[in-house]
């Protein structure tokens, strides 16, 4: 008998310990685009207005996180405005993808900006909520395999890059939560067909990407496809309801948020149909693929400090083999698999997200693996499931422990051999 509660406690306690550790070990602004994300929330709090594209290159991002973050900054301002100031030391702008600091923090100018840490810890909570929703989803997909769900949860929660991104200032955490919510709801629709839940899911699949982060859009697209398939080819004729909800939702959203819709459409068009100015060749594809994979497993900062290449290769091989084994199992059993439709929904969400990130890599060299995090639940479950079904039962029982120990060791190793030497060396001199 598997004690699920004990394993859940272990995973979530480690998630928070390691997440807080990343938030404290990484100096302020030493996470990709963190100054820009914080500035958007800070400007809303201090000036009561949203920054323009001329002032902030991230201004085209969906705005929900920045308005939520402004409440944290306003609360701190009531105590002391120094806690939430927007202060930048000297920036070494060319320190990108190199193992060096980007900002010149030292013992003379370093300050504890509580506003930044506050938003980091809020994101840590968003990441935990996303994990909880993913766990509830795993329980529906594989109700008779508790060690599978626990292993997938451990892999998702303790992946070094996930911990780093969830403990930084960005809108990725809120987007990850939105992706997990859509994953949970669509599996519920597949599990227990409910016309009204499905009708609610349609506008959510459109609105959540446009308000949290556009990287949720592939998940939303997959969800719309699953709901449409369920209604158009299911036993209940609900075509009129699908069309009605879509038209009403799209019309209402455009009436009340025209600027947001236009900005989002521009971003989507650029990412779907644009190509990088320098062109795309084999060397670039090789380089961007490596960057996406590395920044999914663990390359923190401004793509600066990462896990060893052989560790990343092992993790990637582990994941690809697990996915391939699970897909092979589904093909062999086809519709005779008791949870076949749930696994198809899971595979669609993972596939749509991977394809979208791969396509985005042809548009911009800034594409990173963290853009896959809205589907991290689906990806982790697919990676682990193939292994879970082929190892002996004794190993299945120990699989959560193996993943917890392995992923925790990777984070500690990344701290000891990467984060501390690179970012804290000036304080040790």
C-alpha positions in Angstrom: 0.0 0.0 0.0 1.4 3.4 -1.0 1.1 6.2 1.6 0.2 9.0 -0.9 -0.1 11.7 1.8 3.4 11.0 3.1 4.8 11.2 -0.4 2.9 14.4 -1.2 4.2 16.0 2.0 7.7 15.1 1.0 7.4 16.4 -2.5 5.8 19.7 -1.6 8.0 20.4 1.4 11.1 19.9 -0.8 9.5 22.0 -3.5 9.2 25.0 -1.1 12.6 24.5 0.5 14.4 24.3 -2.8 12.2 27.1 -4.3 13.0 29.4 -1.5 16.6 28.4 -1.8 16.7 29.4 -5.4 14.9 32.7 -4.6 17.6 33.6 -2.0 20.7 32.3 -3.8 19.9 34.0 -7.1 20.7 37.7 -6.7 18.0 40.2 -7.7 17.6 40.5 -11.5 19.7 37.5 -12.2 16.8 35.7 -13.9 15.8 36.1 -17.6 13.9 39.4 -18.1 13.3 39.8 -14.3 14.0 43.6 -14.3 11.4 44.1 -17.1 8.7 42.0 -15.4 9.2 43.7 -12.1 9.2 47.2 -13.7 5.7 46.6 -15.3 4.2 45.7 -11.9 6.1 48.5 -10.1 4.9 51.1 -12.6 1.3 50.1 -12.2 1.7 50.3 -8.4 3.6 53.6 -8.3 2.3 55.5 -11.3 -1.1 53.9 -11.8 -0.4 53.2 -15.4 0.9 50.4 -17.6 4.2 50.9 -19.4 4.4 51.4 -23.1 6.5 49.3 -25.5 9.0 52.2 -25.7 9.6 52.0 -21.9 9.6 48.3 -21.5 10.2 45.6 -24.1 7.9 43.2 -22.2 4.9 45.6 -22.4 3.2 43.4 -25.0 2.8 40.6 -22.4 -0.6 39.7 -21.1 -1.2 41.9 -18.0 -2.8 39.8 -15.3 0.4 39.1 -13.4 1.6 42.7 -13.3 -1.7 44.0 -11.9 -1.7 41.2 -9.3 1.9 42.0 -8.5 1.1 45.7 -8.1 -1.0 44.9 -5.0 2.0 43.4 -3.3 4.1 46.4 -4.1 1.4 48.8 -2.9 1.1 46.9 0.4 4.9 47.2 0.9 4.8 50.9 0.0 2.5 51.5 3.0 5.3 50.3 5.2 8.3 51.7 3.5 8.8 52.6 -0.2 12.4 51.5 0.0 11.3 47.9 0.3 9.9 47.9 -3.2 12.1 50.4 -5.1 13.1 49.6 -8.7 16.8 49.8 -8.5 19.3 48.6 -11.1 23.1 48.5 -10.6 25.5 48.5 -13.5 24.4 46.0 -16.1 26.7 44.0 -18.3 24.3 43.7 -21.2 26.6 41.3 -23.2 26.7 38.8 -20.4 24.1 36.5 -22.0 24.6 32.8 -22.3 28.0 33.1 -20.5 28.9 31.9 -17.1 29.2 35.4 -15.6 27.1 37.8 -13.6 24.9 40.3 -15.6 24.5 42.9 -12.8 27.3 44.4 -10.7 26.0 43.7 -7.3 28.6 44.0 -4.6 28.9 44.6 -0.8 28.6 48.4 -1.4 25.4 48.5 -3.4 23.5 45.3 -2.6 20.1 45.8 -1.0 17.3 43.5 0.1 14.5 44.6 -2.1 11.5 42.9 -0.4 9.2 43.8 -3.3 11.2 41.6 -5.7 11.4 38.7 -3.2 7.7 39.1 -2.4 6.8 38.6 -6.1 9.2 35.7 -6.3 7.4 34.0 -3.4 4.0 34.7 -4.8 5.1 32.9 -8.0 6.3 30.0 -5.8 2.7 29.7 -4.6 1.4 29.8 -8.2 3.8 27.0 -9.1 2.6 24.9 -6.1 -1.0 25.4 -7.1 -0.2 24.2 -10.6 1.5 21.1 -9.2 -1.5 20.4 -7.1 -3.9 20.6 -10.1 -1.5 18.4 -12.0 -1.6 15.9 -9.2 -5.4 15.8 -9.2 -5.3 15.3 -13.0 -2.8 12.4 -12.7 -5.3 10.8 -10.2 -8.0 10.9 -12.9 -5.8 9.6 -15.7 -4.2 6.7 -13.7 -6.3 6.1 -10.7 -5.0 2.6 -10.1 -1.3 3.6 -10.4 -0.5 5.9 -7.4 3.3 5.5 -7.8 3.0 6.7 -11.4 1.2 10.0 -10.4 3.6 10.6 -7.5 6.7 10.0 -9.7 5.4 12.3 -12.4 4.7 14.9 -9.7 8.2 14.6 -8.3 9.7 15.0 -11.7 7.7 18.1 -12.4 8.0 19.7 -9.0 11.8 19.2 -8.5 13.1 19.9 -12.0 15.8 22.5 -11.4 14.5 24.9 -14.1 11.0 24.7 -12.8 12.1 25.6 -9.3 14.2 28.5 -10.7 11.4 29.9 -12.9 8.8 29.5 -10.2 11.0 31.4 -7.7 11.7 34.4 -10.1 9.7 37.5 -11.1 7.9 36.7 -14.3 4.5 35.8 -15.7 5.5 32.2 -16.4 4.3 30.9 -13.1 0.8 32.3 -13.7 0.8 30.9 -17.2 1.9 27.5 -15.8 -1.0 27.6 -13.3 -3.4 28.5 -16.2 -2.1 25.5 -18.2 -2.5 23.2 -15.3 -6.0 24.4 -14.8 -7.0 23.8 -18.4 -5.3 20.3 -18.3 -7.3 19.4 -15.1 -10.7 20.7 -16.5 -10.4 19.1 -19.9 -9.6 15.7 -18.3 -12.7 16.1 -16.2 -14.7 16.7 -19.3 -13.3 13.6 -20.8 -13.8 11.7 -17.6 -17.3 12.8 -16.8 -19.0 14.4 -19.8 -20.7 17.6 -18.7 -22.1 20.1 -21.2 -21.9 23.1 -18.9 -18.4 22.4 -17.7 -17.3 22.0 -21.3 -19.1 25.2 -22.2 -17.2 27.0 -19.4 -13.9 25.5 -20.6 -14.3 27.0 -24.1 -14.0 30.7 -23.1 -11.4 29.8 -20.5 -9.2 28.2 -23.2 -9.3 31.5 -25.1 -9.2 34.0 -22.2 -6.5 32.4 -20.0 -3.7 32.6 -22.6 -4.6 36.2 -23.4 -4.6 37.3 -19.8 -1.8 35.2 -18.3 0.8 34.3 -20.9 0.6 33.4 -24.6 2.6 30.2 -24.0 -0.6 28.8 -22.6 -2.2 29.1 -26.1 -1.0 25.7 -27.4 -2.7 24.1 -24.3 -5.8 26.2 -25.0 -5.8 25.1 -28.6 -5.5 21.4 -27.7 -8.3 21.8 -25.1 -10.6 23.4 -27.8 -9.8 20.5 -30.1 -10.6 17.9 -27.4 -13.9 19.6 -26.5 -14.9 20.0 -30.2 -14.1 16.3 -30.8 -16.1 15.3 -27.8 -19.2 17.4 -28.8 -19.1 17.0 -32.6 -18.4 13.3 -32.6 -19.9 12.3 -29.3 -23.3 11.0 -28.6 -24.9 14.3 -27.6 -25.5 16.8 -30.4 -24.2 20.1 -28.9 -22.9 21.8 -32.0 -25.1 24.8 -31.6 -23.8 25.3 -28.0 -20.2 25.2 -29.2 -20.8 27.8 -31.9 -22.9 30.0 -29.5 -20.3 30.0 -26.7 -17.4 30.7 -29.1 -19.1 33.6 -30.8 -20.4 35.1 -27.6 -17.1 34.7 -25.8 -15.0 36.1 -28.7 -17.4 39.1 -29.2 -17.5 40.0 -25.5 -13.8 39.8 -25.1 -13.1 42.0 -28.1 -15.7 44.6 -27.0 -14.2 45.0 -23.5 -10.5 44.3 -24.3 -9.8 45.4 -27.9 -6.3 46.6 -27.3 -5.3 43.3 -25.6 -6.8 41.3 -28.5 -4.9 43.3 -31.1 -1.6 43.0 -29.2 -2.0 39.3 -28.7 -2.9 38.7 -32.4 0.2 40.6 -33.4 2.4 38.5 -31.1 0.7 35.2 -32.3 1.1 36.2 -36.0 4.8 37.0 -35.4 5.5 33.8 -33.6 3.6 31.6 -36.0 4.7 33.0 -39.3 7.9 35.0 -38.6 11.5 33.8 -39.2 14.6 35.1 -37.6 16.3 37.9 -39.6 19.6 35.9 -39.9 17.8 33.0 -41.4 17.6 29.4 -40.3 20.3 26.8 -41.0 21.4 23.4 -39.5 23.8 25.0 -37.1 21.1 27.3 -35.7 18.5 24.5 -35.4 21.1 22.5 -33.5 21.9 25.4 -31.3 18.3 26.4 -30.5 17.3 22.8 -29.9 20.1 22.5 -27.3 19.0 25.8 -25.7 15.4 24.7 -25.4 16.3 21.3 -23.9 18.9 22.8 -21.5 16.5 25.5 -20.3 13.8 23.0 -19.7 15.9 20.9 -17.3 18.2 23.4 -15.8 20.1 26.5 -17.1 19.4 29.3 -14.7 20.0 33.1 -14.8 20.3 34.7 -18.2 21.0 31.3 -19.7 24.2 31.4 -17.8 24.7 28.6 -15.3 23.4 25.1 -16.1 23.6 21.4 -15.4 26.4 19.5 -17.1 25.7 18.6 -20.7 25.9 14.9 -20.0 23.3 15.2 -17.2 20.9 17.1 -19.6 21.5 14.4 -22.3 20.7 11.6 -19.8 17.5 13.4 -18.6 16.4 14.0 -22.2 17.1 10.4 -23.1 15.1 9.3 -20.1 12.2 11.5 -21.1 12.2 10.6 -24.8 12.4 6.9 -24.1 9.5 7.1 -21.6 7.3 9.0 -24.0 8.1 6.6 -26.9 7.3 3.6 -24.7 4.0 5.0 -23.6 3.0 5.9 -27.2 4.0 2.4 -28.3 1.8 1.0 -25.6 -1.2 3.1 -26.6 -0.8 2.2 -30.3 -0.7 -1.5 -29.4 -3.8 -1.4 -27.2 -5.6 1.3 -29.2 -9.1 1.9 -27.8 -8.9 -1.2 -25.6 -6.7 0.7 -23.2 -9.0 1.5 -20.2 -7.8 5.1 -20.0 -7.2 5.6 -23.8 -9.1 8.8 -24.2 -7.3 10.4 -21.2 -3.9 9.6 -22.6 -4.9 10.9 -26.0 -5.9 14.2 -24.4 -2.6 14.3 -22.4 -0.6 13.6 -25.6 -2.4 16.3 -27.5 -1.6 18.9 -24.9 2.1 17.9 -24.8 2.4 17.7 -28.6 0.7 21.0 -29.3 3.0 22.7 -26.8 6.2 21.1 -28.0 5.3 22.0 -31.6 4.5 25.6 -30.7 7.8 26.1 -28.8 9.8 24.4 -31.7 8.1 26.8 -34.2 8.9 29.7 -32.0 12.5 28.7 -32.1 12.5 29.4 -35.8 11.3 33.0 -35.1 13.6 34.0 -32.3 16.8 32.8 -30.7 15.4 33.8 -27.3 13.2 30.7 -27.2 13.6 28.7 -24.0 12.4 25.4 -22.5 10.5 27.2 -19.8 7.9 28.0 -22.4 6.9 24.3 -22.2 5.9 24.7 -18.5 2.2 25.2 -19.1 2.2 21.6 -20.2 4.8 20.3 -17.7 2.2 18.1 -16.1 1.3 16.3 -19.4 5.0 16.1 -20.3 6.1 14.7 -17.0 3.4 12.1 -16.9 4.2 10.9 -20.4 8.0 10.7 -19.6 7.5 8.7 -16.4 4.6 6.4 -17.6 6.7 4.5 -20.2 9.3 3.7 -17.6 6.7 2.9 -14.9 5.1 0.2 -17.0 8.2 -1.7 -17.9 10.2 -1.8 -14.7 9.5 -4.5 -12.0 6.9 -3.8 -9.4 9.6 -3.4 -6.7 11.2 -0.6 -8.7 7.7 1.0 -9.3 7.3 1.3 -5.6 10.6 3.0 -5.3 10.3 5.2 -8.4 9.0 8.3 -6.5 12.0 8.1 -4.1 14.4 7.6 -7.0 13.1 10.7 -8.8 12.9 12.8 -5.6 16.5 12.0 -4.6 17.9 12.4 -8.1 16.2 15.8 -8.9 17.1 17.2 -5.4 20.7 16.2 -5.9 20.7 18.0 -9.3 19.5 21.2 -7.7 22.1 21.0 -4.8 24.8 20.3 -7.4 23.7 23.2 -9.5 23.9 25.5 -6.4 27.3 24.2 -5.2 29.1 24.1 -8.6 27.3 26.9 -10.5 25.1 29.4 -8.7 27.3 30.1 -5.6 30.7 30.3 -7.4 29.3 32.6 -10.2 27.0 34.9 -8.4 28.4 35.1 -4.9 32.2 35.1 -5.6 32.4 38.9 -5.2 31.0 38.6 -1.6 33.6 35.9 -0.8 36.7 37.8 -2.1 
